[in-house]
Amino acid sequence: MGATALVVSAAAAAPAAPAAATAPATTADGGSATPGPGADPAPPALVDGIREQAPEARTAADAARAHLAARKDRYRIADPERDLRAAGTLTSGGRETVRLQQTHHGIPVLGGQYLVRMERHDGRRTVTGTSGRYFTGLRTGTTAGIDDTLAVERAVDAVRRDLARDFTAGPDDEDADTALTGTAHGLVVIPGGPGVLTRHITVRGTGPAGGEPVLREVYIDARAGYPVLQYSGIRTFTAPATGQGPAARAALTGEPAPDGTPGSGVRLDGTAVQLAVTHDDTRDAYVLRDRTRIQSDPDHVLATWDAGGHWASDLSGAWPDDLREVASPTPEFGTEATRSGAVDAHWGAGQVYDYLRTKFGRDSLDGHGMSVNSVVGATDYGQPYVNAFWDGQKMVYGSGDEEYRPLSAALDVVGHEMTHAVVSASADLVYAGQSGAMNEAIADYFGNAIEADVRRLPMDDPDSGLVGETLCRTKDPRGCAFRDLNDGRTTAGSFLGVGFGTDNGGVHLNSTIFAGALWDIREEIGPELADAVVYKALTEYLTPLDGFTQGRDAVLAAAKQLGAGGRALTAVRKAFTAHGIVPHWEKALGIDSDVLLPRVTTYDSHLGAGGGWWAAARSDESGSEPYSVWAGRTDGKGQLKLMSPNDGRYHVNPATDGKTVVWQAHGSAGVDILARPLAGGPVRTLWHGRGAGSALGVDGDTVTFAYYNHGGRAGVAYLSLKDPANVVTIGGGTYHRATFPAVGHGRIVYQDRQRVRAAYESTTRLIDVATGEETVLQKAEADATLGPTAITADHVYWLLDAVGQNGTTALRRAALDGSDVTDLSPESGPDALNVSEVTAGADAVTMVARTPDGGISNAALSKLWQFTPDHKGDGTRRARVSCNRGEQLSAAAADGTRVVWLDATTGTGDVVTRARPSGTCA
């Protein structure tokens, strides 16, 4: 939350690229070949309608590689044997789909997968099509400049900084350095342009805001040690009698399942169901362990576990030693198993398993007979947890609360989470941006499809597209549902561009655009064919970085392969077109602001503005180039100026006063604070340290910045451009932290937190740089949390959460002596907002804020709100700066009421500006 990333290097750019930049070409035997995206000659994104004998080979993967090698003129893959590693083969009847993982000098390429589809008959294979992504322009070296230990440290720091941006999460304390841990997974190349060599790190632990689970996939530039990509690895539900096999029929009718024990229980909706259970001799009890379904491995079971008081954060990506299967003294599971959602989870998992087995012949979630484990009763620090997630190895269901039943009570939720596992084991759609939204969309589609089949809901039932509608105790289905696949959302009117720090780049915000198209297809061509088409597209066509346009192409290709006729194909095309999913749809998204710098393609960098100038970090179009700092005039006139050297480091978080630009340079040896005059001159190093926060400012001769020591112990420092060696530091210790500095008019404001007589005390403080005199502007209430600051010639502004995690924060203003304290934006009442950033100039103060309870909508995103003086001159007139859809972040006050910010409306990160507020945006 609050991350400034708008586009994350190549990994974010790739999903937005259209799948078909030109019309399909015809192959020699009459098939079609859709060109792949990009300037370099790339393998075709899709080849279909061919029948070519594959070379004889020992395995399907060998045959697939040999086919690609034999037709280099078509596929343009120089050495398939060397550069494509077998990543799994899906076998169904006489069909084989081989997934090949691209490598670059032996190092896996994120999202680089190419698929070969074949038919096998009488020992011979015939290739019927290929598709996927293979990146031909990779030239990056493979020698790392940092080791795993440093990469883990940088990844943990990056996640900690990202979590700390939501300052309502609570202050750092002496235990901050133990809350997160990292695991290294080796080198990975992020594609795009020449590529970026990274170290992949998984960070796990507990977030500061009430113990939410943290499981982040972080990619650290392997030379400079800078995080170039970060997204959550937790596939969450929110931000989310056809098809029964023999075992299921036996269980539902109460007959003894083969080699199993019949049990029973009552679902939360009051329905009595039969359950396949096992007697555990060691506990002398019956447990929710189904041994009847997974026949391919006798050791693999379908089991349901009791969270046993564990928080969701304990269960994310981990398996506590004391977890135990839900038990009962008899095969009839009673009230507690009902109340916890265990009966629903166990019964629902069986329904989903049978659907996959019967409809698609799939052997469990991974296709290879894996155990299916569900954990029920997870809480949020002991408080109700209204969510569910797949963490890569198991389903975890929240306890629910006074309104929402345990999340396993809805079969579509169970189907949703289990489908995430199927996606992970097949297309492995990266859970960020458009690929992540498709991941969510497919999970919603199959979750609802399974529920509709089991409940025998007709497709024209208005509730058939509702997701989670049966979870509520008092609300009606439509008021209860988390999403509606019939909500009519389109790319043109509904797509919300956001950074990866918000909803993983919009995985829930934008999911029903794609899911709605899939659900329309199910309504038009019927459940049987639609389910088969979507499953085939997922398992035989889609690859990890595909976006909406590639998803459309995959579904259409799958429909053709399944023999869908003209009417059905027309229905598929119309469904996608109705939802705006057509080639180049991203170009139609407009904004009401002036673009100063398009497609900055950077991660985790703020803007600076002052004295008629702005400064920003940018990369190249592919995001593969280490970031550089550029400056320009806020009125858009004149030429841009490159301020930073091209030295392989990541230059980020610039600030300017119109005379000097200061910024951070991140490299393998740590962080430097650099400075350079806008008029020209050498780059100067002002400070070197282990790590620095995003807050950085310059005012004439004074530079101030945030830094941190090991374990995230935050401090504030300031120095003179004339004497940078004389650095004044505040905080940075175990019991004394300082954060959020701002500088202006010869003064520095910051937030201070230190331990005083066994208790922590938080204060907002002002320093007169010339005299060193320090003033305590205000002491915060004991439980309050203080946030970012700003300063003008007359006032100091800061953010605070005094009530404590109620979803809103206040923007407070005071005179320089601490008098006349006023809340411009209150923390409670009808006008309350969740404010996360503040910037101020002589004529206006601007805040970045979200409306509370905005739900999954444009209203939930961060927007810019500005206070300007009214006729009384008290600065209380409030207006929206811009009505752009999508996320607005990193506001920097310029002259007058002009503001510069990072805008994500178009799906990329653009530096934009407006000279005056737009209005109410009604």
N, C-alpha and C positions, 0 to 999 in steps of 0.2 A: 504494500500500500504506500502511496506517495512516491514511488520510484519515478525518476525522471526519464526512464527509457521509453522512447516512442517507437523506435525500430531497433531491433537487436541484430546488428551485423547481417551476415548473409542468411542466417537462420530465419530471420524475420522477413527479409526481402524475398526469399525464395517462395514462401507460400503465396505471396501476392502476385507473383509472375504469372501471366496467362499461360495456359497449357498449350494453346494453339495460336501462335502468332501469325501463321499463314495457313492456307488451306491444305488439307491432306493431299499427299502425293500418291500416285499409284505405283505399287510394286510390280516387279516383272511378271508375277503370276496373277495379277489382278487384285491383290489385296490393297489396303490403304496404309499409309505411313504418315502420322502426324509429326511435324518437326518439333524437336525439343526447344525450349526457350534458351535465349542467350546469344551473344554475338559469335562465340566460338562454335565451329561445327560440333554439334552434339548428337548423341544417339537419338533417334526419334522417340518422342514421348509415348507414342502408341503405334504399334503395327498390328493390324487385325485383318482377318479374311484371307490368310494365307494357309497353304498346306504344303510344307516342305519337309522332306525326310531329314531327320536329324542324324548326324554321324553316329555310328555304333560306339557305345561307351558303356563302362561298367555301372555308372550311377546316372541318375537323372541330372544331377548338377554337372557332371562331366559332359553329358550330351548337350546340355544347355550352353555351356561355355564353348564347346566345339562348334555349335551352330553359329554363335556370335563371331567366333574367330574366322569361320569360313566365309562370312559375308561382311567383311570390314568396310566395304564400300557403302553398305547400308547403315551399319551400326556405329562405325567410327570409333570403336574401342580397340586401342592399339594391341593390347595383350590381355585378353579375357582370363587366360589361365593364371596370369600373374596378379591381376588387379581386381578380380572378382572372387570373393570367398563365399562358399556355400553357406546360406543363412537359413535353410529349411526348405522342405518340399511338402506341399499339400497334395495328397493323393485322394482322389474321389472317383471310384469306379475305374475306368481306364484313362482318366485324366490326371495329369501331373502339372503342378505349378511350382516352378523353382524360383526361390528368392535368392538373389546374388548380392552380397554386400560389397560395395566399392571400397577399395583401399588405395592409399597413396603411399607408395614405397613401404607397404605393409601396415600402414596405420589406417584404421577405419575412418571413413568420411561420413559425418553426420548427415543422415537423410539420403545418402547415395545408395540407392537400391535399384536393381534392374531385374525384371521378372520375365521368365520365359515360360510360355504355356504350351504343353504338348499333350498328345494322345498316344497311348501305348496299346498296341495290338499285335499279338503273335510275336512278342519280343522286339518289335520295331517301334520306334518313336517317330511321330510326325509333329512338327512345330506348327501351331495354329496362330500364334501371336506373341508379341513381346510388348513391354511397356515399362515405364519408370523414369528414374533420374540418374544420369551418369554425368559427372562434372568433368569436362575435358580440359578446362583451363587451369587446373591446379599446378602450381609451380613452387609452392612454399617448401622451404627446407624442413628437415625432420629432426634437427638437433635442438634439443630443449636447452634453454638458458637457466631454468629453475627446476628444482627437484620436487618430488611429491610432497615433502614436508612443508616447503614454503608455499606450494600451491594450496595445500589444505589450509594453512594459516590465512592466506589471502582470501580463500573462498569463505571461510568462517567469518572473517572480517566483513566481507561484502554482504553476506546474509544479515549479519548483526546490524550493519549500517542501514540496510533496506528496512529491517523491522523497526529500527529506531526512528525512521522518518515519520512514522505515526507516533508522535510524541505522547499521545494519550496511553501508549502501551505501558508507561511507567518508567521511572528513572533507573539508570544503571545502579547496581549495588555491588558489594564485594563478591557476589556469586555470579556476576555476569559472564565471567570467562569460562564457567562450567556448564552453561545452558546449551551450548551447541558443539557438535563434534563433526568431523569430516572424514570421509573415506575416499581414497584415490582409486580410480579405475583405469589409469593409463592415458596415453596420448590419443587425441581425436582431432581430425582436421574438420574445421567448420568451412563449408564450401562457399563459393562466391568469389569471382575474380581469381587471384592466385591462391586463395585459401588462407586460413589462419590456423597455425599449429597451437593446440590448446591441451591442457590437462583437465580431464573430466573428474570432478569432485562431487560427491553426494554429501550434503550437509543435513544432519538430523538433530532434533532436539525439541525444545519447548520455547514457544514464543513468549515475549514479555507481557502480552495483553491477555492475561487470564489463562495461560497455559495451552494455547492453541497448538496443534501439532505442526511441526516444521519438517518438511522433507524437500529440499531444494536440489535441483541439478544445476551445478555451476561449472562453467567452462572458463578456465583461466589461461590467458595468453601465455604460452609456454616459454616465451622469451622475456617479455616485459613484466609478467606477473599481474596483469590487469584483468578483471572480470569482463569478458566480452559477451557473455550470455548467462542468464539466470532465470529459471522458471520452476514452479512447484511440480514435484513428482507425485503429488497426491491427487488422484482423480476423484473429486468431490461431487456429490449430488447437487448441492446448491452452491451458490456464490452470491444443485440440481434437484373343454376337454379334448381339443384337437392337439396332437403332438405328444401324447402320452405313450411312453414305451411300456414294455411288459412289466418292468419293476414298478413303474409308477401306477399302473392299473391295479396291481396287487396291493400296493400300499393304500390307494384311495378307497378300495373296496373292503379293506380290512383283512384280506387274505394274507397268509404268511408269504412274504417275499422270499424268493429263492435264497437259501442259505442265510436268512435274516430273521429278525424278530419283529412281529407286528406291534407297533405302539400307537398311541393316540394322543391328541391334545386339542386344545381349543384356541383358535386364532383370536386376535384382538377384536375382530368384528363379530365374534360370537359363533363362528362356524366351526363345527367339530370336524377334524381331519385325522386321517391315519398317517402315521409316521414310521419310517424304517429306523429302528433303534438297535442297540447292541447291549448285551449284559457285560459289564466290566467287572471281572472277578476280583480285581485288586481293590475296587471300591465297594464291591457287593451292591452294585446299583446299576440301573439302566441308564445309558448315556445316549445323547443325540449323535450317534455315529452310524451312518448308513453304509453298509458294506455290499449292498445289492446292486448298485448302479455301475460303478467303475469296474468293469470286468477285465480290463487289460492288465491290471497290476493288483494283486490281492492285498498289497500293503497300502494302497491308495483308497481313501474313503471320502465321503461327504459328511463333514462334522460341524457342529455348532458349539461354540465356546462361550463361557461366561466371562465378561470383562473383569469381574471380581473387584470392582471399585477402581479399576485403572482409568486414568484420563486418556482421552483420545491421543494426546501427545506421547503417552507411554507406548501406544499401540502402533503408531505410524512408522512403518518400516522396521519394526522390532517385534519380538515375540517374548514377552515376559515369562520367566521360568515358572511362575505360579498359575498360569492360565490353566483352567480345567474345563473339560467338556460339561455342558449342562446335564445334570443328573436328576434321577427320580428313583425312589425305592421300588416303584412298579413301572410297567410299560406305559401306564397312563400318566402323562405329564400334566401336572396340576397348575394351580393359579399362578404361582411364581414364574413358571416357564411361559405362561401366557403373558403375564404383565411385563416381563422383560423383553418380549418380542422374540424369544427363542423359538417358540412353536412356528411363528410366521417365517422366521429366517430359515429354519430347517425345511419346512414344507415348500417355501418359495424356491430355495436352492434346488430342490428336487424337480420342481416344475421347469425351471430354466434349463437344468441339465437335460431333461427329457426332450424339451423343445429342440435344443441343439443336436441331440443324438438322432431324434426321429426325422427332423426336417433336413438336416444337412449331413448326417452321419458323423458328426464331430465327436471325437473321443475326449470329453471334458473340455475345460476352458482353453487349454493350450493345444488341443488336438492330439495330445499324447498321453491322456489318462492321468493328469495331475490330480492331486487331492484338492477338494473344494472346502475351504475353511471359512466359516463366518463367526464373527465375534459380536456379541450383543451387549448392550448396557454401557457403552462408553460414555463418559461424562466430560465436562469441561471444567477441570479443577474441582470436581465434585458437584458442579452445577449442571443443570440440564444441557444436553448437547443435541441440537436439532440439525443433524447432518449425517451423511454416510459417505464412505470413501473406499476405493480400492487402492491399496498401497504397493501393489506389485506382487503381493503374495497372498493376500486375504482380503475379505470384505469386513469392514468395521461399521457397525450401525450405532447411531447415537441413541441415547436413552429417551429422547423426546421430552416434552414438558407438559404444562397444564393444558395446552391446546393441541399440541401435536403428539400423536402416539409414537412409540419407538419406530425408527425409520424403516425397519424391516416389515412393518405392518402393511406396506403397499407393495404388491407384487411387481409393479412397474419400477419401483426403486430397486428391488432386489435384482430384477432383470437388467436395469441400468448399470449397476455396479459390476455384475458378472460379465456384462458385455464389454466393459472397460478391459477386463482380463482378456477377452477374445481379441479385442483390438490390439492390445499389447503384444499378443502372441502371433499376430498376423501383420497388418500394415504398420503397427507401432506408430501411429500418428503422433507426432511430437505435441505434447500437451501445452501448446502456446499458440497464440495468434489463430489464423484461419485453420491450420491443421488441428489445433486443439479444439476449435469450435466444431469441426467435423467429428472429432473424437466424441465430444459430448452429444452431437446430433445423432450419431449412429447408436450411441448408448440409449438415448431417449427413444429412438425409433424401435429398437428391438425390445426395450423394456415395455413400451406401450403395446407392441405387437403381441408379446407373450401374454400380457394381462388381458388384451382384447380376446385372444383365443381362449384362454382359460375361463374367462367370465362370459364368453360368447357374446361380446358386444358387437353389434353390427357397425360397419365403418361409417354409416351415416348418423350414428348416435353422436350428438353434439359433445358428449363427454369423452368420446373415444380418444381424442387428442390431448386430454388433460394429463399432466404428469404429477403424481403424488396427491391426487385429489381425494384419496380415501384415508389420508393420514389424520384428518382433524376429528376432534371430539365434538365440536359444536358447529363449525362452519359448514356451509354447503359445499359440494364438490368444486364449483367454480371459484368460490371464495377461498378455498383451501389450496388449490393447485399451485405448484411452484412455477410451472410453465404450461403453455398451450401450443401444441403443434399446429393448431389451426388459427394462430394469431395473425396470419396474413403479413408477417414481416418480410421486407424486401431489402436488397442491398442498397437501393437508391434512397429509400425512406427510413430505413431502420438500422443499417450498419453503423456501429459505433467504433471509431478508431480510438484505441487506448494503448498505453504502454504496457509492457509485460509485468510491471508492478501492480497493475490493476486487473484482477480476474485473469491472470496469466495471459494478458493480451486479448481479453474478451471471449474466453472459451464458453462462458455461460451467456454473456451479453448478446453474442451473435449466433448462438447455436441454433435457434429456432428458424433462422433464415434457411439454413440447409435442411434441418429436420422437417420444416414445414413442406419443403419440396418433396422430400421422401414420403411424407405422410399423404400428400396429395396423390402421389404415384400409387400408394397402396389403395387409396379410395377409388382411383380410376381404373387400374388394371387388375385389382383383386389381391387379397392377402397372399395367396400361394405363390403367384408369380413375382409379386413385389418383394416378398421376403427373400426369395431365391436370388433375385437380381441384386439386392443390396448386399446380401452375404457374399455373392460372387465378386461384386465390385470391391468389397473390403478385403477379401482373402486372395484375390487373383489379379487385382489391378492397382489398388492404391499403394502409395509408398509414403514414408514418414513425413516429408515436408510438403505434401500436396495441399493445395488450397481449394476454394470453392469451385473454381473453373475446372481444375483437374478432377475434382470429385464428380462434377457433371459428366465429363468425358468418360470417366470410369463406369458410371452407372449406365450410360448409353451403350458403351461397348459390351458391358455384361448383359444387358437386355438383348442385344443383337446375338450374342453367343448362345443365349438360351432360347433363341428362335422367336423372340417377340415379334409379332406382326406389325404392319404399318400403323394400325390404330393405336397399339400399345406404345410403339416408339414415338408416335406423335404426342401421346399423353405424357410421356417422360419429358420430351423437349418442352412442352407447354408448361409443365410443372416448374421446371427450373427457370424458364423465361418469366413466368408469373412472379417468381421470387427474386427476379433481377440478376440471376446467376447466368450471365452471358459473358463471352470474352471481352476483356478490357472494361468490365463494369467499374473498376476502381477509379477510372479517369473521369467519371461523371460526378464525383463527390465534390461539392463546391464549398467555399468559405466566404465570410464577410469581412475578412481582414487582408492586409497587404503582406505578401510573402517577401521576406528579406533574404532568407536562405532556405532553399528547398532541400528535402531529403538529407538531413544531417547525418543519418545512419550511425548514431552513437548510442552508447548505453551509459546511463548513470552520470550525466553531466548537467550542471545548471548553467543558466545564462547570466550575463551581467549587463548593466546599462548605466549611463551617466554622462552628463556633459554633451548630450547630442550624439553619443556613440553607443553601440551595443557590441557584445563579444560573445562568441559561441564556439563550442568544439564541434568538429565535423570529421567524417571519414569520406572515403570515396563511395561511388554508387553501390558497390558490392559490399561495403562495410568491412573489407579485408585490410584496409590501410590503417595503421596506428593513428589515433586521433590527433588533429592539429587544431590550433586556436586561430580563429579569424575574427576580424573586427570590421564594422561598417557603420555608416551614419544611420541614425534612426529614421530619417526621412526618406531613406532608400536611395539617395543620390550618391554619386561618386563611386569609386572602385573599392572593392573589399581589400583588406590588408591581412596578409599572413603574418602572424605575430610569433609563432613558435618555430623552433628548429625541427627539421625532419631527421630525428635521431633514433627512431625506433621506440621511443617511450610514448605513453598515452598522455596527451596534454588536455586537461579537462578543467571544469569549474572556473571559468574566467570571470573576472570582475574588472570594471573600469570606472573611472571618474571623468572620462573625456580627455585625459592627458596621459594616463598610464594604464596599461593592461597588466594585471597580475593573474597567475593561474597555477595549477598544480601539474607536475610532470611525474607520472607513475612509471617506475622501472623496476627491474629485478632487485636493485639495491635499496629500494624504499621510495620515498616521495620527496620531491623538491618543490619549494615555492619559488616561482620565477617571475620576473618583471621585465617589461620593455616599454619605452615611451611610444605613444602613437605616432609621434613625429619622426620616429626612427632612432636607431641606435642599437647597441649590443644587448643581448639577453643577459640578465643578471640573476644569479642564484642567491636568494634571500635566506633560505632555511632548508635544512635536510632533516628528515625524521622517518620513523617507522611507518606512520600512516596519518592521513589527514581527512577530516570530515569535509562535507561539501560547502560549508559556510566559509566564505572568503570575501574580503572587501578592501578597497583602497580609497583613501580620502586625502588628496594632496600628498603629504609626506608620510602618512601613516598607513600601514598595512596590518590587517588583523585576520586571523584564520583559526579554524578549529583543528585540533589534532587529537590523536589518541595513542595511548601506550598499549602494551600487550594486554589482551583481555578486554579491549574496548573501554579502557579507562580514559574518559574524555577530558580534554583541557582546552583552554583558549590562550592564544598568544598574540602579541602585537609587537611591532618593530617600526623603526624609521628607515625610509629608503636611503637616507644619508648615512645611517649607521646600522646596517642590518645585523651586525654581529651582536648588538645589544638587544637581545630578545627578552621580553617580559612574558612569563608564563603564569597561568592561573589554573589550578585544579590538576587533573591528570593523575590523581592518586586513588588509592583504594577507597578512602573515606572522604575524598573531596573531588567532585567533578564540576566542570564548567562547560557550557554548551551555548550554541546559537549566538555567536557574536555578530554585531553589525557596527559599522563605523560611519561617521558623518559629522561635519561641522566641528571637528576637533574633539569629538567624544566617541566613546565605545560603550555600547550596551551589551549585556550578556546575561545568561541565566546561571546562577550558582547553586550548587547543592553540596552540602557538607554535613558531616556527622558532628553534632553538638550535644554533649552530655547524653550519649547512648541513643540519640534520636536524630533523624535527618531533618535539616532545615533548608528550605528552598527560598531563594530571593532573586529578585530582578535588580541588577546593579548597573550603575553608570560611572564611567571613568573619564575624568578630564585629562586628556593626554598630556597637555602642557604642564600641568601641576602634579599629576599623579593622584589627585584627590578622588576618592571613591564615595559614591552616594548609593545607599540602599533605597531604591524607589518604592519597593513594596515587598513585604514578607508574605509568602503564600500560605494558605491554610495547610494544615498538616498533611492532608491526603491529596492536595492539588499537584498537578503536573504542569510544568512550564515549558513553553515551546518557542519557536522562532521569533526574532525581534526585528525591529526597524527603527530608524531615527531620522528626524528632520531638525531644522534649526530651532523648533519650538516644542516638539513633542517626541516622546518615546512610545512605541507600539510593541505589544507582545501578545502571544497566544497563551491560553491556559485552559486546563480542564480542571475545574474546581469541584464539580459534582462527582466525577469519577466514572469514566467509561459509560456514559449515558448516551453516546452517539453524537454529541454536540460539543463544541468548544467555543470559547469566547475570544473576541479580539478586543484587547484592553488598550486604552490610551492614557498617558499621564504627562504632565508638564515635566520639564527637565529637573525640577527640584522634588518630584514625587507628588506634587499636589494635583488637584483637579483630576482624580482618577475616574475614568468613564469607560463603560463597555460600549463600544460602537456596535459590535455584533454580540448580542447577549447569548449566554449559554443555555438559557431556557426560554420558553415562550414560543409563539407562532413564527417569529422571525429567526429563530436559532438555526445555525448552520454548523457543520463540522469543518472548521477552518484548519488548514494544514500549513499554509505559507502566508507571509505578509511582506509587502514591499511598499516603500513610501517615498514620495517626492514632495516638493513644496506645495503643490496644488491638489494632491490627492493621495489617498492610501488605498492600496489594492490588496485583496486577499484571494487566495486560492481556497475554494471551499466546496463541499458537497452538501446537498440537502439530505437531512436525516430521513431514514426509511424510504429512500428513493427506489428501492427494489431493483430489479434487473431492467434498467431503462436509462435513457439519456440523462434523466434527473439524478441518477446515482453517481454520475461522473463528476470529477473536479472541474469547476468553472471559475472564471475570474469575476469577482464582484468589487466594485469601486465605490469609495466614499468621497464625495466632493462637497465643498462648502455650499450650504443653502443660503437663502437670503439673510439668515441670522449669523452666518459664518461659523457655525458650530460643527461643521463637517459631518452631518448626519444624513445627508441624502445618499441613498444607496441605489446602484444600478448595475446591471450586467455589462461587462466590458464588451463581450462578443456573444452572438447567438450561435456560433459554430456548434454543430453536433460533434460529438467525440470529446476526448479528454483535453483539458487545457492545464498546463503545468509550468513551473519554473518562471513565474512572473518576475519581471525586472522593471521598476519604475524608471521612466525616462523624463524628459522635460514636460512641464504642464501636466496634462492628464494622460499623456501617451504612455502605453505599456508595451513591452516586448515579451513574448512568451513562446513556449514550445506547444504547438498545436498538432493533435493526432487525428483530426477529422478525416483526412484523406487516406488514412491507413499508414502514413509515413510520418516521420518527425520533421515538421517545418518550423523554422523561426519566422514568426509573424508579428505584426504590430497593428495597433489602432491608435488614432490620435485622441479619440473621445469615446465615452461609453456608448454602447449600442442601444440600451434601454431595458425594457422589462422582459423581452424575449418571450412574450406570451404565446 
